[in-house]
């Protein structure tokens, strides 16, 4: 609420009832071996909803234990990171589920687990909801 007052924006019922939101579609720093296909991040009353769509330019193989070694996907813009604890995300590549985390300390997004190797040119859709 203080940020609305300080911003000079008028107080409206929509803003007071949490239907006011900020949205960005640019500013995501994608990792070097990925291609960013789309990025959308919306914040309503301190809750962020992230939708990210990337393509792997190189293969990401599972290790001997069947886990995906930490794979950096990119970094969120400053001011849009989770607060406190890392946030978990889930996604898929059309064949199986891929999961990971968003670090609260620096906004980096990592993939951790997948149902199999992720081949080059594979697209990954992910979604997360977290407190900002």
SULVEN-V713292 format. One record per backbone hydrogen bond with DSSP energy under -0.5 kcal/mol. NH is the residue of the N-H (numbers start at 1). CO is the residue of the C=O. E is the energy in kcal/mol with one decimal. If there is no record, write none. Layout:
BEGIN
nh = [NH/NH]
co = [CO/CO]
e = [E/E]
END
This chain:
BEGIN
nh = [4/5/6/7/8/8/9/12/16/17/18/19/20/22/24/29/30/31/34/35/37/37/38/40/41/42/43/44/45/47/48/48/49/50/51/52/53/54/55/56/57/58/60/61/63/66/68/69/69/71/72/73/74/75/76/80/83/85/87/89/90/91/92/93/98/99/100/101/102/103/107/109/110/110/111/112/113/115/118/119/121/122/124/125/126/127/128/130/132]
co = [1/1/2/3/4/5/4/10/12/13/15/14/14/43/41/75/28/73/31/55/35/53/53/51/24/49/22/47/20/44/46/130/42/128/40/126/38/124/35/122/33/33/118/59/67/63/112/61/67/111/70/109/109/29/107/77/131/83/102/100/127/98/125/96/91/113/89/110/87/108/103/74/101/108/71/99/99/97/60/117/56/119/54/92/52/90/50/48/46]
e = [-0.7/-1.8/-2.9/-1.6/-0.5/-1.0/-0.8/-0.6/-2.5/-2.0/-1.1/-2.6/-0.8/-2.2/-2.5/-2.4/-1.0/-2.4/-1.5/-2.4/-0.5/-2.7/-1.9/-2.5/-2.4/-2.2/-2.8/-2.5/-0.5/-1.9/-0.5/-3.3/-2.7/-3.2/-2.8/-2.3/-2.6/-2.3/-2.4/-2.9/-2.4/-0.7/-3.0/-0.6/-3.4/-2.1/-1.3/-0.6/-0.7/-2.3/-0.6/-3.3/-1.1/-2.0/-2.6/-1.6/-1.9/-0.9/-2.2/-2.1/-1.7/-2.3/-2.1/-1.6/-2.4/-2.4/-1.7/-1.5/-2.9/-2.7/-1.7/-3.1/-2.7/-0.5/-2.4/-3.3/-1.7/-0.9/-3.0/-0.7/-3.6/-1.5/-3.3/-2.6/-2.7/-2.3/-1.7/-2.1/-3.4]
END
